Amino acid sequence: MIMGRLIRIFDTTLRDGEQTPGTQLNLEEKLKIAKQLKKLGVDVIEAGFPISSPEDFEAVKRISQEIEGPVICGLSRAIPKDIDTCWQAVRFAKKPRIHTGIGTSDIHIKYKFGKTHSQILKIAAESVKFAKSRCKDVEFFAEDAGRSDPAYLCEVLEAVIEAGATVLNIPDTTGYSTPEEFGALIKRIKTNVSGIDGVTVSVHCHNDLGMATANALAGVKNGAEQIECTINGIGERAGNTSLEEVAMAIKTRADFFAGVTTNIRTKEIFKTSKLVSLLMRSPISPNKAVVGSNAFAHSSGIHQDGFLKERTTYEIMKPEDIGVEGSAIILTARSGRHALRHRLEQLEYEITKEQLEGVYKKFLELADKKKEVFDEDLEALMEDEMAIVPEIWCLEYFHTTGGTKTIPTATIRLKRGDKTIQDAACGDGPVDACYNTINRITSIDCKVREYNLRALTGGKEAMGEVTVKIESKNKVIIGRGASTDIIEASVKAYLNAINKLVYRK
């Protein structure tokens, strides 16, 4: 492998990624993603396929006008009208590129085009020449290169280099290749194609057999200088090479990819992944590499024990490197005492070895009934184990006002010992007004981190339970309250958390 190389990242989320069945972006959504791709540090943004629709043309044009930094690329078939339309869309960019090409496999030549090898070679060269008359930067794709005759493919590539191509895209369009085969193909191209040293060799792999990332990286090992990929690996059929996977593979395995780097700002990966998932209405699998919700989660007791002793026992990447706050210990029936104690200590419970045994037994009984044990469950277990928290502050009275043209206000009277205090405050809503009033009365400065409401019973007079998580001076406390009145349940939950905070102090 060639040492000391910068691998350019060509992102085709807005073109190939949008071809994912069931997804479609409007103009503003495309612009939002393009701006985030720039923050991520991609070298090339393939903004769309301008000839495909007036909306796609306008999107590519707007991105060309508004996004500076990356190369802005548009796709076209090897047809003069396609190429000219593509140029009209990308010509406003500081760094425009036309991406044109044609199929080179026997299957495509015979069944898709009904032409001869010599005719396809001529079309390829003429289309690149025409594109070059419009734009200095022209990328040629040899569609289905993974199943093309290598000798013929090299002949086509030589012809388009001579016609002016600056980038050669070698796609494994159907995801048919294995890493060994695809790496060998790239090596053959780098070794045998005349003029190859003056152009960039790019790889565009699909995931039909689950080998897109492996094939792309095999291409890099054998001399490719550009990887074409999408956020979350979305795209036609089983999708494309995943940007986050190749970027983190190169970063994490710097020993294997010695001297190879990318311009990707990896701390923007998670944010970009979430944005694309949201706007494309395409959920991310929990077990998706790098960005899945389970990527940095540990639920096995053996794994949790090892991880808590030394992170690298079960993690090869730092979650912070992709923009995730930290790893997660998921408490389940498979979790051990070490993981349970660790989470209780995070919740600021001091627990003896003997107490831990009792809590752990109850924990396992609860975990057998639930898939996952949450902080509020642990709070309940600890209250049972360590006695009920006394009502230091007691609710005597509350009254709220609100409406569409009224500022939400709450008046609350609390009692502590023999002392009764009443006060009032405003808020964004009646619950927020109540919480602000309680803060004023208790002189406790805290923020609500989570608020959850669920029905305990059915019918019009359903009993509702509120769970609220507050934070004060880096202490996180969970409170619960129940009532047929939602606001009263909210006040009780908040007071329950406040009392726990005061009791612990």
URSULFEN-V528024 format. One record per residue. N is the residue number from 1. RES is the residue in one small letter. OMEGA is omega in degrees with one decimal (999 if undefined). BURIAL is 1 if it has 9 or more other C-alpha atoms within 8 Angstrom, else 0. Layout:
n:N res:RES omega:OMEGA burial:BURIAL
n:N res:RES omega:OMEGA burial:BURIAL
This chain:
n:1 res:m omega:178.4 burial:0
n:2 res:i omega:-175.4 burial:0
n:3 res:m omega:173.1 burial:0
n:4 res:g omega:-177.6 burial:0
n:5 res:r omega:171.6 burial:1
n:6 res:l omega:178.3 burial:1
n:7 res:i omega:178.7 burial:1
n:8 res:r omega:178.8 burial:1
n:9 res:i omega:-179.7 burial:1
n:10 res:f omega:-177.3 burial:1
n:11 res:d omega:-179.4 burial:1
n:12 res:t omega:177.8 burial:1
n:13 res:t omega:-176.2 burial:1
n:14 res:l omega:177.0 burial:1
n:15 res:r omega:179.9 burial:1
n:16 res:d omega:179.3 burial:1
n:17 res:g omega:-178.9 burial:1
n:18 res:e omega:176.2 burial:1
n:19 res:q omega:174.5 burial:1
n:20 res:t omega:-179.8 burial:1
n:21 res:p omega:176.8 burial:0
n:22 res:g omega:180.0 burial:0
n:23 res:t omega:174.9 burial:1
n:24 res:q omega:-178.0 burial:0
n:25 res:l omega:171.3 burial:1
n:26 res:n omega:-173.7 burial:0
n:27 res:l omega:-177.3 burial:1
n:28 res:e omega:177.9 burial:0
n:29 res:e omega:177.5 burial:1
n:30 res:k omega:179.1 burial:1
n:31 res:l omega:-180.0 burial:1
n:32 res:k omega:178.5 burial:0
n:33 res:i omega:-179.9 burial:1
n:34 res:a omega:178.2 burial:1
n:35 res:k omega:178.7 burial:1
n:36 res:q omega:177.0 burial:1
n:37 res:l omega:176.0 burial:1
n:38 res:k omega:177.6 burial:1
n:39 res:k omega:180.0 burial:1
n:40 res:l omega:177.3 burial:1
n:41 res:g omega:178.7 burial:1
n:42 res:v omega:-178.5 burial:1
n:43 res:d omega:-178.0 burial:1
n:44 res:v omega:172.8 burial:1
n:45 res:i omega:172.8 burial:1
n:46 res:e omega:-167.5 burial:1
n:47 res:a omega:179.3 burial:1
n:48 res:g omega:-177.1 burial:1
n:49 res:f omega:-168.0 burial:1
n:50 res:p omega:-177.0 burial:1
n:51 res:i omega:-171.9 burial:1
n:52 res:s omega:179.1 burial:0
n:53 res:s omega:176.8 burial:0
n:54 res:p omega:-179.8 burial:0
n:55 res:e omega:179.8 burial:0
n:56 res:d omega:176.9 burial:1
n:57 res:f omega:-178.3 burial:1
n:58 res:e omega:179.7 burial:1
n:59 res:a omega:178.9 burial:1
n:60 res:v omega:179.7 burial:1
n:61 res:k omega:-178.7 burial:1
n:62 res:r omega:178.5 burial:1
n:63 res:i omega:177.6 burial:1
n:64 res:s omega:-178.2 burial:1
n:65 res:q omega:-168.8 burial:1
n:66 res:e omega:-176.3 burial:0
n:67 res:i omega:177.5 burial:1
n:68 res:e omega:179.9 burial:0
n:69 res:g omega:178.9 burial:0
n:70 res:p omega:168.2 burial:1
n:71 res:v omega:176.6 burial:1
n:72 res:i omega:-170.6 burial:1
n:73 res:c omega:173.6 burial:1
n:74 res:g omega:-178.9 burial:1
n:75 res:l omega:173.7 burial:1
n:76 res:s omega:170.5 burial:1
n:77 res:r omega:-179.6 burial:1
n:78 res:a omega:-178.7 burial:1
n:79 res:i omega:-177.1 burial:0
n:80 res:p omega:-178.8 burial:0
n:81 res:k omega:176.4 burial:0
n:82 res:d omega:-176.2 burial:1
n:83 res:i omega:-179.2 burial:1
n:84 res:d omega:177.4 burial:1
n:85 res:t omega:177.7 burial:1
n:86 res:c omega:179.9 burial:1
n:87 res:w omega:179.0 burial:1
n:88 res:q omega:-180.0 burial:0
n:89 res:a omega:-173.8 burial:1
n:90 res:v omega:-171.1 burial:1
n:91 res:r omega:-179.8 burial:1
n:92 res:f omega:-177.8 burial:1
n:93 res:a omega:174.9 burial:1
n:94 res:k omega:178.5 burial:0
n:95 res:k omega:-178.0 burial:0
n:96 res:p omega:174.9 burial:1
n:97 res:r omega:171.8 burial:1
n:98 res:i omega:-179.7 burial:1
n:99 res:h omega:-177.8 burial:1
n:100 res:t omega:179.5 burial:1
n:101 res:g omega:-175.4 burial:1
n:102 res:i omega:179.5 burial:1
n:103 res:g omega:-178.0 burial:1
n:104 res:t omega:178.4 burial:1
n:105 res:s omega:178.9 burial:1
n:106 res:d omega:179.4 burial:0
n:107 res:i omega:-179.7 burial:0
n:108 res:h omega:-177.2 burial:1
n:109 res:i omega:-176.8 burial:1
n:110 res:k omega:-170.4 burial:1
n:111 res:y omega:-177.7 burial:0
n:112 res:k omega:-175.4 burial:0
n:113 res:f omega:-177.5 burial:0
n:114 res:g omega:-177.4 burial:0
n:115 res:k omega:178.9 burial:0
n:116 res:t omega:178.6 burial:0
n:117 res:h omega:-178.9 burial:0
n:118 res:s omega:178.5 burial:0
n:119 res:q omega:179.0 burial:0
n:120 res:i omega:179.4 burial:1
n:121 res:l omega:180.0 burial:1
n:122 res:k omega:178.8 burial:0
n:123 res:i omega:-179.4 burial:1
n:124 res:a omega:-178.1 burial:1
n:125 res:a omega:-178.0 burial:1
n:126 res:e omega:-179.9 burial:1
n:127 res:s omega:177.7 burial:1
n:128 res:v omega:179.0 burial:1
n:129 res:k omega:178.7 burial:1
n:130 res:f omega:179.0 burial:1
n:131 res:a omega:-179.9 burial:1
n:132 res:k omega:177.7 burial:1
n:133 res:s omega:178.8 burial:0
n:134 res:r omega:-170.1 burial:0
n:135 res:c omega:-179.2 burial:1
n:136 res:k omega:-175.8 burial:0
n:137 res:d omega:-177.3 burial:1
n:138 res:v omega:175.8 burial:1
n:139 res:e omega:179.5 burial:1
n:140 res:f omega:175.7 burial:1
n:141 res:f omega:175.7 burial:1
n:142 res:a omega:-173.0 burial:1
n:143 res:e omega:-178.8 burial:1
n:144 res:d omega:178.7 burial:1
n:145 res:a omega:-179.1 burial:1
n:146 res:g omega:178.8 burial:1
n:147 res:r omega:-179.9 burial:1
n:148 res:s omega:172.2 burial:1
n:149 res:d omega:-174.0 burial:0
n:150 res:p omega:-178.5 burial:0
n:151 res:a omega:179.6 burial:0
n:152 res:y omega:178.4 burial:1
n:153 res:l omega:178.6 burial:1
n:154 res:c omega:178.2 burial:1
n:155 res:e omega:178.3 burial:1
n:156 res:v omega:-178.5 burial:1
n:157 res:l omega:176.7 burial:1
n:158 res:e omega:-179.0 burial:1
n:159 res:a omega:-178.2 burial:1
n:160 res:v omega:173.5 burial:1
n:161 res:i omega:178.8 burial:1
n:162 res:e omega:-179.7 burial:1
n:163 res:a omega:174.8 burial:1
n:164 res:g omega:179.5 burial:1
n:165 res:a omega:178.3 burial:1
n:166 res:t omega:178.9 burial:1
n:167 res:v omega:176.8 burial:1
n:168 res:l omega:179.7 burial:1
n:169 res:n omega:-179.5 burial:1
n:170 res:i omega:-175.4 burial:1
n:171 res:p omega:165.2 burial:1
n:172 res:d omega:-166.7 burial:1
n:173 res:t omega:-176.3 burial:1
n:174 res:t omega:-179.1 burial:1
n:175 res:g omega:-173.1 burial:1
n:176 res:y omega:-172.4 burial:1
n:177 res:s omega:168.6 burial:1
n:178 res:t omega:-178.9 burial:0
n:179 res:p omega:179.8 burial:1
n:180 res:e omega:-179.9 burial:0
n:181 res:e omega:-175.2 burial:0
n:182 res:f omega:176.2 burial:1
n:183 res:g omega:178.9 burial:1
n:184 res:a omega:178.6 burial:1
n:185 res:l omega:178.9 burial:1
n:186 res:i omega:178.8 burial:1
n:187 res:k omega:178.8 burial:1
n:188 res:r omega:179.1 burial:1
n:189 res:i omega:-179.5 burial:1
n:190 res:k omega:-176.1 burial:1
n:191 res:t omega:-168.2 burial:0
n:192 res:n omega:-176.5 burial:0
n:193 res:v omega:179.6 burial:1
n:194 res:s omega:179.0 burial:0
n:195 res:g omega:-174.6 burial:1
n:196 res:i omega:-178.2 burial:1
n:197 res:d omega:-177.9 burial:0
n:198 res:g omega:-178.3 burial:0
n:199 res:v omega:176.7 burial:1
n:200 res:t omega:176.1 burial:1
n:201 res:v omega:-176.6 burial:1
n:202 res:s omega:177.6 burial:1
n:203 res:v omega:-177.9 burial:1
n:204 res:h omega:-171.8 burial:1
n:205 res:c omega:177.1 burial:1
n:206 res:h omega:-165.8 burial:1
n:207 res:n omega:-174.8 burial:1
n:208 res:d omega:177.3 burial:1
n:209 res:l omega:176.9 burial:0
n:210 res:g omega:-175.6 burial:0
n:211 res:m omega:-176.1 burial:1
n:212 res:a omega:-179.4 burial:1
n:213 res:t omega:179.5 burial:1
n:214 res:a omega:179.8 burial:0
n:215 res:n omega:179.6 burial:1
n:216 res:a omega:-179.9 burial:1
n:217 res:l omega:173.9 burial:1
n:218 res:a omega:175.9 burial:1
n:219 res:g omega:178.4 burial:1
n:220 res:v omega:179.6 burial:1
n:221 res:k omega:-176.7 burial:1
n:222 res:n omega:169.1 burial:1
n:223 res:g omega:178.7 burial:1
n:224 res:a omega:-178.4 burial:1
n:225 res:e omega:-179.6 burial:1
n:226 res:q omega:175.6 burial:1
n:227 res:i omega:176.4 burial:1
n:228 res:e omega:-170.9 burial:1
n:229 res:c omega:178.6 burial:1
n:230 res:t omega:174.3 burial:1
n:231 res:i omega:-179.0 burial:1
n:232 res:n omega:178.4 burial:1
n:233 res:g omega:-178.1 burial:1
n:234 res:i omega:178.7 burial:1
n:235 res:g omega:-179.9 burial:1
n:236 res:e omega:176.0 burial:1
n:237 res:r omega:-178.2 burial:0
n:238 res:a omega:175.1 burial:1
n:239 res:g omega:-175.1 burial:1
n:240 res:n omega:169.3 burial:1
n:241 res:t omega:-178.4 burial:1
n:242 res:s omega:-178.9 burial:1
n:243 res:l omega:-176.2 burial:1
n:244 res:e omega:-179.5 burial:1
n:245 res:e omega:-178.6 burial:1
n:246 res:v omega:-179.2 burial:1
n:247 res:a omega:-178.6 burial:1
n:248 res:m omega:175.3 burial:1
n:249 res:a omega:179.8 burial:0
n:250 res:i omega:-179.8 burial:1
n:251 res:k omega:-175.4 burial:0
n:252 res:t omega:-178.7 burial:0
n:253 res:r omega:179.0 burial:0
n:254 res:a omega:177.7 burial:1
n:255 res:d omega:-178.1 burial:0
n:256 res:f omega:178.2 burial:0
n:257 res:f omega:-173.2 burial:1
n:258 res:a omega:176.4 burial:0
n:259 res:g omega:-178.8 burial:0
n:260 res:v omega:180.0 burial:1
n:261 res:t omega:172.1 burial:1
n:262 res:t omega:177.3 burial:1
n:263 res:n omega:-176.0 burial:1
n:264 res:i omega:173.3 burial:1
n:265 res:r omega:-167.9 burial:1
n:266 res:t omega:179.7 burial:1
n:267 res:k omega:176.8 burial:1
n:268 res:e omega:-174.1 burial:1
n:269 res:i omega:-175.1 burial:1
n:270 res:f omega:178.6 burial:1
n:271 res:k omega:179.8 burial:0
n:272 res:t omega:179.0 burial:1
n:273 res:s omega:-179.8 burial:1
n:274 res:k omega:-179.5 burial:0
n:275 res:l omega:-179.6 burial:1
n:276 res:v omega:178.6 burial:1
n:277 res:s omega:-178.7 burial:1
n:278 res:l omega:-174.5 burial:1
n:279 res:l omega:179.3 burial:1
n:280 res:m omega:178.9 burial:1
n:281 res:r omega:-175.3 burial:0
n:282 res:s omega:-177.3 burial:1
n:283 res:p omega:178.3 burial:0
n:284 res:i omega:177.4 burial:1
n:285 res:s omega:179.3 burial:0
n:286 res:p omega:-178.9 burial:0
n:287 res:n omega:176.7 burial:0
n:288 res:k omega:-180.0 burial:1
n:289 res:a omega:175.0 burial:0
n:290 res:v omega:-171.4 burial:0
n:291 res:v omega:178.7 burial:1
n:292 res:g omega:-177.4 burial:1
n:293 res:s omega:179.1 burial:1
n:294 res:n omega:-173.8 burial:1
n:295 res:a omega:179.3 burial:1
n:296 res:f omega:179.7 burial:1
n:297 res:a omega:-178.0 burial:1
n:298 res:h omega:-178.2 burial:1
n:299 res:s omega:178.2 burial:1
n:300 res:s omega:180.0 burial:0
n:301 res:g omega:179.4 burial:1
n:302 res:i omega:179.9 burial:0
n:303 res:h omega:-179.3 burial:1
n:304 res:q omega:179.8 burial:1
n:305 res:d omega:179.1 burial:1
n:306 res:g omega:-178.8 burial:1
n:307 res:f omega:-178.8 burial:1
n:308 res:l omega:176.8 burial:0
n:309 res:k omega:179.2 burial:0
n:310 res:e omega:-174.6 burial:0
n:311 res:r omega:-172.8 burial:1
n:312 res:t omega:176.2 burial:0
n:313 res:t omega:-178.4 burial:0
n:314 res:y omega:176.4 burial:0
n:315 res:e omega:178.7 burial:1
n:316 res:i omega:177.3 burial:0
n:317 res:m omega:173.1 burial:0
n:318 res:k omega:179.0 burial:0
n:319 res:p omega:179.9 burial:1
n:320 res:e omega:-178.5 burial:1
n:321 res:d omega:177.9 burial:1
n:322 res:i omega:177.6 burial:1
n:323 res:g omega:176.7 burial:1
n:324 res:v omega:-174.3 burial:1
n:325 res:e omega:-178.9 burial:0
n:326 res:g omega:179.2 burial:0
n:327 res:s omega:-178.5 burial:1
n:328 res:a omega:171.5 burial:0
n:329 res:i omega:-177.8 burial:1
n:330 res:i omega:-177.2 burial:1
n:331 res:l omega:179.0 burial:1
n:332 res:t omega:178.8 burial:1
n:333 res:a omega:179.6 burial:1
n:334 res:r omega:-178.5 burial:0
n:335 res:s omega:-179.7 burial:1
n:336 res:g omega:-178.7 burial:1
n:337 res:r omega:-178.3 burial:0
n:338 res:h omega:-179.2 burial:0
n:339 res:a omega:179.8 burial:1
n:340 res:l omega:178.5 burial:1
n:341 res:r omega:-179.1 burial:1
n:342 res:h omega:-178.3 burial:0
n:343 res:r omega:177.9 burial:0
n:344 res:l omega:177.8 burial:1
n:345 res:e omega:175.6 burial:1
n:346 res:q omega:177.2 burial:0
n:347 res:l omega:175.3 burial:1
n:348 res:e omega:171.7 burial:0
n:349 res:y omega:172.5 burial:0
n:350 res:e omega:-172.9 burial:0
n:351 res:i omega:179.2 burial:0
n:352 res:t omega:179.0 burial:0
n:353 res:k omega:179.5 burial:0
n:354 res:e omega:177.6 burial:0
n:355 res:q omega:-179.7 burial:1
n:356 res:l omega:-179.6 burial:1
n:357 res:e omega:179.6 burial:0
n:358 res:g omega:179.6 burial:1
n:359 res:v omega:-177.9 burial:1
n:360 res:y omega:178.6 burial:1
n:361 res:k omega:177.3 burial:0
n:362 res:k omega:177.8 burial:1
n:363 res:f omega:-179.8 burial:1
n:364 res:l omega:177.5 burial:1
n:365 res:e omega:178.6 burial:0
n:366 res:l omega:-177.4 burial:1
n:367 res:a omega:177.0 burial:1
n:368 res:d omega:-179.3 burial:1
n:369 res:k omega:-177.2 burial:0
n:370 res:k omega:176.6 burial:0
n:371 res:k omega:-177.2 burial:0
n:372 res:e omega:178.6 burial:1
n:373 res:v omega:-174.9 burial:1
n:374 res:f omega:-177.3 burial:0
n:375 res:d omega:-179.4 burial:0
n:376 res:e omega:175.2 burial:1
n:377 res:d omega:178.6 burial:0
n:378 res:l omega:176.7 burial:1
n:379 res:e omega:-179.1 burial:1
n:380 res:a omega:178.4 burial:0
n:381 res:l omega:-177.5 burial:1
n:382 res:m omega:177.0 burial:1
n:383 res:e omega:177.6 burial:1
n:384 res:d omega:-175.4 burial:0
n:385 res:e omega:-170.6 burial:1
n:386 res:m omega:179.3 burial:0
n:387 res:a omega:-176.6 burial:0
n:388 res:i omega:177.7 burial:0
n:389 res:v omega:-179.0 burial:0
n:390 res:p omega:177.6 burial:0
n:391 res:e omega:179.7 burial:0
n:392 res:i omega:173.1 burial:1
n:393 res:w omega:-177.9 burial:1
n:394 res:c omega:178.1 burial:1
n:395 res:l omega:177.1 burial:1
n:396 res:e omega:-174.5 burial:0
n:397 res:y omega:168.7 burial:0
n:398 res:f omega:177.9 burial:1
n:399 res:h omega:179.9 burial:0
n:400 res:t omega:172.4 burial:1
n:401 res:t omega:179.7 burial:1
n:402 res:g omega:-179.5 burial:1
n:403 res:g omega:-175.2 burial:0
n:404 res:t omega:-179.1 burial:0
n:405 res:k omega:-179.1 burial:0
n:406 res:t omega:176.7 burial:0
n:407 res:i omega:179.6 burial:1
n:408 res:p omega:-177.0 burial:1
n:409 res:t omega:177.6 burial:1
n:410 res:a omega:171.7 burial:1
n:411 res:t omega:-175.0 burial:1
n:412 res:i omega:174.2 burial:1
n:413 res:r omega:179.1 burial:1
n:414 res:l omega:178.1 burial:1
n:415 res:k omega:174.6 burial:1
n:416 res:r omega:-174.4 burial:1
n:417 res:g omega:179.3 burial:0
n:418 res:d omega:-174.6 burial:0
n:419 res:k omega:177.5 burial:0
n:420 res:t omega:-178.8 burial:0
n:421 res:i omega:176.4 burial:0
n:422 res:q omega:179.4 burial:1
n:423 res:d omega:179.6 burial:1
n:424 res:a omega:178.4 burial:1
n:425 res:a omega:177.4 burial:1
n:426 res:c omega:179.1 burial:1
n:427 res:g omega:179.0 burial:1
n:428 res:d omega:178.4 burial:0
n:429 res:g omega:-177.9 burial:1
n:430 res:p omega:179.0 burial:1
n:431 res:v omega:178.7 burial:1
n:432 res:d omega:178.0 burial:1
n:433 res:a omega:176.8 burial:1
n:434 res:c omega:-178.2 burial:1
n:435 res:y omega:177.9 burial:1
n:436 res:n omega:178.7 burial:1
n:437 res:t omega:178.6 burial:1
n:438 res:i omega:177.7 burial:1
n:439 res:n omega:179.7 burial:1
n:440 res:r omega:-177.5 burial:1
n:441 res:i omega:-175.1 burial:1
n:442 res:t omega:-176.8 burial:0
n:443 res:s omega:177.5 burial:0
n:444 res:i omega:179.3 burial:0
n:445 res:d omega:179.2 burial:0
n:446 res:c omega:-179.3 burial:1
n:447 res:k omega:176.8 burial:0
n:448 res:v omega:179.7 burial:1
n:449 res:r omega:179.5 burial:0
n:450 res:e omega:177.9 burial:0
n:451 res:y omega:-179.1 burial:1
n:452 res:n omega:179.2 burial:0
n:453 res:l omega:175.3 burial:0
n:454 res:r omega:-179.8 burial:0
n:455 res:a omega:177.4 burial:1
n:456 res:l omega:179.3 burial:0
n:457 res:t omega:-179.5 burial:0
n:458 res:g omega:176.6 burial:0
n:459 res:g omega:-177.0 burial:0
n:460 res:k omega:-179.5 burial:0
n:461 res:e omega:-176.0 burial:0
n:462 res:a omega:174.3 burial:1
n:463 res:m omega:179.7 burial:1
n:464 res:g omega:177.2 burial:1
n:465 res:e omega:177.6 burial:1
n:466 res:v omega:172.5 burial:1
n:467 res:t omega:-177.9 burial:1
n:468 res:v omega:178.0 burial:1
n:469 res:k omega:-179.9 burial:1
n:470 res:i omega:177.3 burial:1
n:471 res:e omega:177.7 burial:1
n:472 res:s omega:-179.9 burial:1
n:473 res:k omega:177.4 burial:0
n:474 res:n omega:174.0 burial:0
n:475 res:k omega:179.2 burial:0
n:476 res:v omega:-176.0 burial:1
n:477 res:i omega:178.0 burial:1
n:478 res:i omega:178.1 burial:1
n:479 res:g omega:179.7 burial:1
n:480 res:r omega:176.7 burial:1
n:481 res:g omega:-178.3 burial:1
n:482 res:a omega:178.3 burial:1
n:483 res:s omega:173.0 burial:1
n:484 res:t omega:176.7 burial:1
n:485 res:d omega:-175.6 burial:0
n:486 res:i omega:-178.4 burial:1
n:487 res:i omega:178.1 burial:0
n:488 res:e omega:176.8 burial:1
n:489 res:a omega:179.6 burial:1
n:490 res:s omega:178.8 burial:1
n:491 res:v omega:179.6 burial:1
n:492 res:k omega:179.6 burial:1
n:493 res:a omega:-179.4 burial:1
n:494 res:y omega:178.1 burial:1
n:495 res:l omega:176.9 burial:1
n:496 res:n omega:178.2 burial:1
n:497 res:a omega:179.1 burial:1
n:498 res:i omega:-179.9 burial:1
n:499 res:n omega:176.8 burial:1
n:500 res:k omega:-179.7 burial:1
n:501 res:l omega:-179.3 burial:1
n:502 res:v omega:-178.2 burial:0
n:503 res:y omega:-179.4 burial:1
n:504 res:r omega:178.9 burial:0
n:505 res:k omega:999 burial:0
